[in-house]
């Protein structure tokens, strides 16, 4: 590993030096602002930055800029070897090459040790981003988590806000713990989204309707919920469908109902739905499937949308695929607002490596996060929205990320 210490009047100048000397893949180990006092820059303030690269094993502890040499011709740059004794005054002792080299080596060893943990082996954020974006936070752990959020698809402003909020609630010592920061980040996230009040995965209302675009898994998700309620919770459930458009849709849901031993009813028109619900008042839960519609072809479901908007007894879930690209996901949510859905249900989490847009939409819309699916098994792969480990979904991590 090659470690260098750079002195410059501005942070941007220091980063340019680092990139030129160590390459674009260099890692930022530490940054200090030198106060306005006698020293390398005389009366001017400056920055001391320690950086490293894995491309070499040598240690070079001082790399002043040419501009700095011209401006400070009368001041000899530090030429001590790392084995020499400390300087006479306190400033020289603190910033001597030997001290800087020692601190850099200690930081490097800590970084190597931390990478042995699978949840901490994330690539460092690039120096250009640190310089250009003006982060309100610094440090390897916080920048690493920020980068994890961005790579997962979380919007940049939201990622910054979450990390900043998480850091604000921690002490300086806790900020150096990835586990503590993860827990604080999860809490900061939960403060900005809505989760159902029922923690056991039970619907909040007796009548539940699923709406959404085609191909996102509405029917399968409804069957999973029905199996959970009927087979595991021992509730009296009935399945209904309004989907007479898709070939095989009625037969598919009828087959699911038969396998679970619960009644099934096909409702041909929205105008017949209130009567069908009234006739099954003795049921603990009525689950209603609807025909899928593209976000640009919602005119055909306007009667259903009008009925759902007026009905306060129906809990409405907008079913969305987690593998949908962010711009399309935002458009779908906005278009289906004609149905006034109060919950978002995300499917196909097993088919995406970037689930961050889920968080974007939950924060943007303020709607409840009800369920998510991560497989085809009925009912095993339908899960209630988590609370304690919500960031597991966003970052695709296991619970080890929350352990010391």
Residue pairs with C-beta under 8 A, 6 or more apart in sequence:
1 52
1 53
1 54
1 56
1 57
1 108
2 22
2 52
2 53
2 54
2 55
2 56
2 57
2 58
2 59
2 60
3 29
3 50
3 51
3 52
3 59
3 60
3 61
3 101
3 104
3 105
3 108
4 18
4 21
4 22
4 50
4 51
4 52
4 60
4 61
4 62
4 63
5 48
5 49
5 50
5 61
5 62
5 63
5 97
5 100
5 101
5 104
6 14
6 17
6 18
6 21
6 48
6 49
6 50
6 51
6 63
6 64
6 65
7 14
7 34
7 40
7 41
7 46
7 47
7 48
7 62
7 63
7 64
7 65
7 68
8 14
8 17
8 46
8 47
8 49
8 65
8 68
9 41
9 44
9 45
9 46
9 47
9 67
9 68
10 47
11 31
11 47
11 49
11 131
12 131
13 65
13 67
14 47
14 49
15 49
15 127
15 128
15 130
15 131
17 63
17 65
18 26
18 28
18 49
18 51
18 127
19 26
19 127
19 128
21 63
22 51
22 52
22 53
22 55
23 53
23 55
24 126
24 127
24 128
25 53
25 54
25 55
26 51
26 52
26 53
26 127
27 51
27 52
27 53
27 111
27 124
28 49
28 50
28 51
28 124
28 127
28 130
29 50
29 51
29 52
29 104
29 107
29 108
29 111
30 49
30 50
30 103
30 104
30 107
31 47
31 48
31 49
31 50
31 138
32 47
32 48
32 49
33 45
33 46
33 47
33 48
34 40
34 41
34 45
34 46
34 47
34 48
34 95
35 45
36 43
36 44
36 45
37 91
38 91
39 91
39 95
40 46
40 64
40 68
40 72
40 75
40 77
40 78
40 95
41 68
41 72
42 72
42 75
46 68
48 95
48 100
50 100
50 103
50 104
50 107
51 127
52 104
52 108
59 82
59 101
59 104
59 105
61 82
61 97
61 98
61 100
61 101
61 104
62 77
62 78
62 79
62 97
62 100
64 77
69 77
78 95
78 96
78 97
80 96
80 97
80 98
81 97
81 98
82 97
82 98
82 101
82 102
83 98
84 96
84 97
84 98
85 98
86 92
86 93
86 96
86 98
86 99
87 93
87 96
93 99
111 140
114 120
114 178
115 121
117 400
118 400
119 178
119 397
119 398
119 400
119 401
120 141
120 144
120 178
122 144
122 145
122 147
122 148
123 144
123 147
124 140
124 143
124 144
124 147
125 143
125 144
125 146
125 147
130 138
130 143
135 143
135 146
135 160
136 160
136 164
137 143
137 146
137 163
137 164
137 167
139 175
139 176
141 175
141 176
141 177
141 178
141 181
142 163
142 167
142 175
142 181
144 178
145 163
145 178
145 181
145 182
145 185
146 159
146 160
146 163
148 395
149 158
149 159
149 162
149 163
149 356
149 394
149 395
150 156
150 159
150 356
151 354
152 354
152 355
152 356
152 394
152 395
152 396
153 326
153 354
153 355
153 356
153 357
153 360
154 162
154 356
154 357
154 359
154 360
154 394
155 356
155 360
158 359
158 360
158 363
162 185
162 188
162 189
162 192
163 185
165 188
165 191
166 181
166 184
166 185
166 187
166 188
167 175
167 181
167 184
169 184
169 187
169 188
170 180
170 181
170 184
174 180
174 181
174 184
175 181
177 404
178 401
179 401
179 402
179 403
179 404
182 391
182 401
182 402
183 402
185 391
186 388
186 389
186 390
186 391
186 402
189 359
189 390
189 391
189 394
190 387
190 390
192 363
193 359
193 362
193 363
193 366
193 369
193 390
194 362
194 366
194 367
194 368
194 369
195 368
195 369
195 385
195 387
196 204
196 343
196 368
196 369
196 370
196 384
196 385
197 204
198 204
199 384
199 387
200 384
201 228
201 371
201 383
201 384
202 229
202 233
203 225
203 229
203 285
203 315
204 315
205 313
205 314
205 315
206 283
206 284
206 285
206 286
206 313
207 277
207 285
207 286
207 288
207 311
207 313
207 314
207 315
208 225
208 285
208 286
208 287
208 288
208 314
208 315
208 317
209 288
209 290
209 308
209 314
209 315
209 316
209 317
210 218
210 221
210 222
210 287
210 288
210 289
210 290
210 317
210 319
210 345
211 218
211 290
211 301
211 304
211 308
211 316
211 317
211 318
211 319
211 336
211 339
211 341
212 218
212 292
212 318
212 319
212 320
212 332
212 336
213 292
213 293
213 294
213 295
213 320
213 332
213 336
214 246
214 292
214 293
214 294
215 292
215 321
216 292
216 319
216 320
216 321
216 347
216 348
217 319
217 321
217 347
217 348
217 373
218 289
218 290
218 292
218 319
219 241
219 243
219 249
219 252
219 253
219 256
219 289
220 347
220 373
220 376
220 378
221 319
221 345
221 347
221 371
221 373
221 382
222 239
222 253
222 287
222 289
223 239
223 253
223 256
223 260
223 378
223 379
224 373
224 378
224 379
224 381
224 382
225 287
225 371
225 379
225 382
226 237
226 239
226 256
226 257
226 260
226 262
226 287
226 379
227 256
227 260
227 378
227 379
228 379
228 382
229 235
229 237
229 284
229 285
229 287
230 236
230 237
230 260
230 261
230 262
231 260
231 379
232 379
235 284
235 285
236 282
236 283
236 284
236 285
237 262
237 283
237 284
237 285
237 286
237 287
238 262
238 263
238 264
238 265
238 280
238 283
238 285
238 286
238 287
239 253
239 256
239 257
239 262
239 263
239 264
239 265
239 287
239 289
240 264
240 265
240 266
240 267
240 273
240 276
240 286
240 287
240 288
240 289
241 249
241 250
241 253
241 264
241 265
241 266
241 267
241 288
241 289
241 290
242 267
242 270
242 273
242 288
242 289
242 290
242 291
242 304
243 249
243 250
243 253
243 289
243 290
243 291
243 292
244 250
244 266
244 268
244 291
245 291
246 291
246 292
249 289
249 291
250 266
253 264
253 289
254 264
254 266
256 378
257 263
257 264
258 264
265 276
265 280
267 273
267 276
267 288
270 303
270 304
270 307
271 303
273 288
273 307
274 307
277 286
277 313
280 286
288 314
290 301
290 304
291 300
291 301
293 300
293 301
295 331
295 332
295 335
295 336
296 335
298 305
298 335
298 336
298 338
301 339
302 338
304 339
305 338
305 339
305 340
308 314
308 316
308 339
308 340
309 338
309 339
309 340
315 342
315 343
316 339
316 340
316 341
316 342
316 343
317 341
317 343
317 344
317 345
317 370
317 371
318 333
318 336
318 339
318 341
318 343
318 344
318 345
318 367
319 345
319 347
320 329
320 332
320 333
320 344
320 345
320 346
320 347
320 361
321 346
321 347
321 348
321 351
322 346
322 347
322 348
322 349
322 351
322 352
322 355
322 357
322 358
322 372
323 348
323 351
323 352
324 332
324 357
325 357
326 357
326 360
329 357
329 361
330 357
330 360
330 361
330 364
333 344
333 361
333 364
333 365
341 367
342 367
342 368
343 367
343 368
343 369
343 370
344 361
344 362
344 365
344 367
344 368
344 369
344 370
345 370
345 371
345 372
345 373
346 355
346 358
346 369
346 371
346 372
346 373
347 372
347 373
348 373
348 374
349 355
349 372
349 373
349 374
349 393
350 374
350 375
350 381
353 396
355 393
355 394
355 396
356 394
358 369
358 372
358 393
358 394
359 394
361 367
362 369
368 385
369 385
370 384
370 385
371 382
371 383
371 384
371 385
372 382
372 383
372 385
372 393
373 381
373 382
373 383
374 381
374 383
375 381
386 392
386 393
388 402
389 399
389 402
391 397
391 401
392 398
392 399
392 401
395 401
